């Protein structure tokens, strides 16, 4: 048996060493690794978000309706389809590959909460303009903690990590929850075009 750059040849069979196998672009492991690499850079911004006022309030008045023409998608359990839709729109909006992966991770975390806790279909709406892309996830579940996702959960905590990750990777998160259900909007800023482009 001879190994070259992680490739092992055994007779006519060629295999790649398990540690060398790349993850698929939509794999959760890749998304989590990307998040961990950026976590240190975002730590001070996260602390400031906890102590300073958010750009948009996370409670109070209802969110304005999505603009006409927003893409709409209903889901029950097929999170792979949700991830594919978000990725396609993120790239079309102009998000760089890494930020598109962040947005896919964030939407997937919120949509997974719908499947796990709401026990009702979820609704995904996506729209973008020249400044940002917005993904809105809505379901019949209720979040009673107004600061859910804004406080870093302990490593021993059984839950709460998903919404924390969402708040770290998105530029802004808006949440409204009452007896009628929960609406979460995830905002990501699009790269600014240079003058003359």
N, C-alpha and C positions, 0 to 999 in steps of 0.2 A: 504494500500500500504506500502510495506516495502522495503527500499533501503539498499543494501550492496555493498560497494566498487564501487559505480557508477552504479550498476545494479538495476533496479527497476522492481518489479513484480506486475503486475496488472492482477488479475485473472489468467488465463493460459498463458498470454502474458508476455514475458520477454523482456525488452528493456534496452539499454545501454544509460546512460545520454549523451546528445549531446556533452558536453564539454570533455567527457572521450573517445569519439570514436577516435581510432587511424587513422592517414592518411595512405594511401597506400604508398608502398615504392617508387612508381614513381610519387606521387603527387607533384605538384608544391609547395604547401604550405610547405611540409616537406623540399624540397630543399631550399626554401627561408629561412626557419628557420635555417637550417644548415649553410647557407651563413651568416646570421646575427650573429650567434654565433662566427663565425671566423673573422668577419669584423674588430673587434677591434685589433686582433692579426696581421692582414694584413695591418693596416693603415700605419705603418712606412715603410713597404716594398713598398706600393703603392706610398707614397710620394717620396721615393728614385727612383722608376721607372719613375716618372714624371720629376725628376731633373737630373737623371743620364742617361747615354746612355743605350739603350736596348741591351740585349745579341745578338740579331739578329736585323738588321734594319727592320723597318716597311714599308719602301718604297724603291723605287729604282729598282734594278735588279729583273727580274722575279724569282719566286721561282723554285727550282729544281723540276723535276717531281717526283711524288710518286714512291716508289720502285715497281718493278714487283711483282705481287701477292697481292697488296693492295686491300682490300675489297672495292667494289664500289656499291653504292646504289643511285638511282634517286628518288626524291620525288616531289610531287606537294602540297598536303595539309595534308597528313597523318603524323602529327608530332608524334603521339603515336608510329608508326612503327619506326620512326627515333630514338626515345628515347630507344625503346626496343633493336634495333641493337647496339647502342652505349653502353648500359649497358652490353649486352652480351659480346662484345669485351673487354670492360674495365675490367670485372671480369676475362675473359680468359687471359688477359695480365698480371694480377697480382695486379691490383689496389685494395687497401682496399675499403670496402663498402662505406665509407664516401667520399672518393676521386672519386669513380665511380659515386656517386650521383652528385658530383660537376661537373664532365665532362658531364653527361647527361644534367644538367641544362645549362651549357655553350653552348653545341651543340644545344639544344632546342631553346635557345635565338637567336642564329645566324640563324638557320633554320626558325624560326618564322619571322625574318626580310625578308627572301627570299619570304615567302608566302605573307607577308604584303606589301612589297615595290617593289620587283623585277618583279612580275607578270610573272615569267617564272619558269620552273622547276628548282629545285636545284640538285646539285650533292654532295653526301657525300662519301668521301674516308677515310678509317681507316687502319692504319698499326702500328705495334709496333716492338720493338727489345728488347734487354736486359736492355735498359736504360730508354726508354720513349714510350708512346703511343701518336699518332698524329691523329687528326681528321681534315680533310680538307673539308670545305664547299665552294662551288663555284656556282655562279649564274650570270645572265646577268645584275643585278643591278649595280649602280655606287655609291660609297661613296665619296663625294667631300671633306670631312673634314679628312685630314691626321691624326689628333689627335683624331678621334672618338673613344670613349671608354677609352681614356687615361686621360681625364680630368673628375673629379667628377662632375656630373650634379647637379644643385640645386634641392631641393625638389619640387620646383614649375615647373620645366621643364617638358614639355609634352612628351619628348622622350629622348633617350640617356642613360637610365638606364640599358638597356639590355647589351649593349657592355661594359659598366662600370663593371657590375657584371662579365661578361666573363673575363675581364682583372684581376679581383680580385681572381677568383677561379682557373684560369689556371696558370701553372708555366711560360708559355710564349705564346704570341699571335703574329702571323705574319699576316699582311694584305697588299694585293696589290689590287688596284682598278684603272681602266682606262676605256677607251671607249669600251673595249671588255667585261667588267664585273668585278666582285669582287671575290677574293679568300682569305679566312681566314683560317689560320692553328692554331689549338689549341694544345698545347703541355702539357703533364703531365708526370712528372718524376715517374718512377716506383720505388718501394722500392728496396733498394740494398740488395742483398743476402749476408748473413754473410759467411765469409770464411768457407769452409768445408760443406756448405749446398747443 
